């Protein structure tokens, strides 16, 4: 499932940038997604994966 994998990879990339001290919005822009998309994906992950 390519689309899901892409979402997971982008979420991980944003989280890694945040861990280095960058802000959420700046990290999302660098990865190429909107902050709202990132937040939506994170909520979906919690409901599905429990993380």
PyMOL commands that set and color helices and strands:
alter all, ss='L'
color gray80, all
select helices_A, chain A and resi 2-19+24-31+35-49
alter helices_A, ss='H'
color red, helices_A
deselect
rebuild
show_as cartoon
